[in-house]
Amino acid sequence: MIELPVVDLSSEDRAATAAAIDDALHRVGFMVVTNHGVPSEQVAAMFAAMDRFFALPTDEKMRVAPRQASSPRGYSNLG
């Protein structure tokens, strides 16, 4: 199992933070970000919205699929 890298944004060493982000996204593709300053209530609201979206039927989610297959934006179905 791959362990997600943790990137702490409170560090004053911006070059080290940028290097950690670059490494995390190239090596794993994801990261956990700490000390980002986003209020916990807003993070909880985002997770709730995400849960509601992914609970929708596939055809409804596909309405926000990218028009170009190469676009990283929008919903894409697994497979």
C-alpha positions as CSV (number, residue, x, y, z in Angstrom):
1,M,0.0,0.0,0.0
2,I,1.3,3.5,-0.9
3,E,1.5,5.9,2.0
4,L,0.2,9.4,1.0
5,P,2.9,12.1,1.4
6,V,2.0,14.9,3.9
7,V,2.9,18.4,2.9
8,D,2.9,21.1,5.6
9,L,2.1,24.5,4.2
10,S,3.2,26.4,7.3
11,S,6.9,25.9,6.5
12,E,8.7,29.2,5.8
13,D,11.0,27.3,3.4
14,R,9.0,27.8,0.2
15,A,11.5,26.0,-2.0
16,A,11.4,22.9,0.2
17,T,7.5,23.0,0.3
18,A,7.5,23.3,-3.5
19,A,9.9,20.4,-3.8
20,A,7.7,18.3,-1.5
21,I,4.6,19.1,-3.6
22,D,6.4,18.3,-6.8
23,D,7.7,15.0,-5.4
24,A,4.3,14.0,-4.0
25,L,2.4,14.6,-7.2
26,H,5.0,13.0,-9.4
27,R,5.6,10.0,-7.2
28,V,2.1,9.3,-5.9
29,G,-0.3,11.7,-7.7
30,F,-1.9,12.7,-4.4
31,M,-0.9,14.3,-1.1
32,V,-2.3,15.3,2.2
33,V,-2.0,19.0,2.9
34,T,-1.8,20.3,6.4
35,N,-1.8,23.8,7.9
36,H,-3.5,25.2,4.7
37,G,-5.6,27.7,6.5
38,V,-9.0,26.5,5.2
39,P,-11.5,26.4,8.0
40,S,-12.5,22.8,9.1
41,E,-16.2,23.7,8.5
42,Q,-15.4,24.5,4.8
43,V,-13.4,21.2,4.4
44,A,-16.4,19.3,5.9
45,A,-18.8,21.0,3.5
46,M,-16.6,20.1,0.6
47,F,-16.5,16.4,1.6
48,A,-20.3,16.5,2.1
49,A,-20.8,17.9,-1.4
50,M,-18.4,15.3,-2.8
51,D,-20.4,12.5,-1.1
52,R,-23.6,13.9,-2.6
53,F,-22.1,14.1,-6.1
54,F,-20.7,10.6,-6.1
55,A,-24.0,9.2,-4.9
56,L,-25.7,10.5,-8.1
57,P,-26.5,8.1,-10.9
58,T,-23.7,7.6,-13.4
59,D,-25.6,9.3,-16.3
60,E,-26.1,12.4,-14.1
61,K,-22.4,12.5,-13.2
62,M,-21.5,12.1,-16.9
63,R,-23.1,15.4,-17.6
64,V,-19.9,17.0,-16.3
65,A,-17.6,14.7,-18.2
66,P,-14.9,16.6,-20.1
67,R,-15.7,17.1,-23.8
68,Q,-12.1,16.3,-24.7
69,A,-10.8,13.0,-23.6
70,S,-7.4,14.6,-22.8
71,S,-8.9,17.1,-20.4
72,P,-8.2,16.5,-16.7
73,R,-11.3,18.4,-15.6
74,G,-14.7,17.0,-15.0
75,Y,-16.0,13.5,-14.1
76,S,-14.7,10.4,-15.7
77,N,-16.1,7.0,-15.1
78,L,-13.7,4.2,-14.0
79,G,-12.6,2.0,-16.9
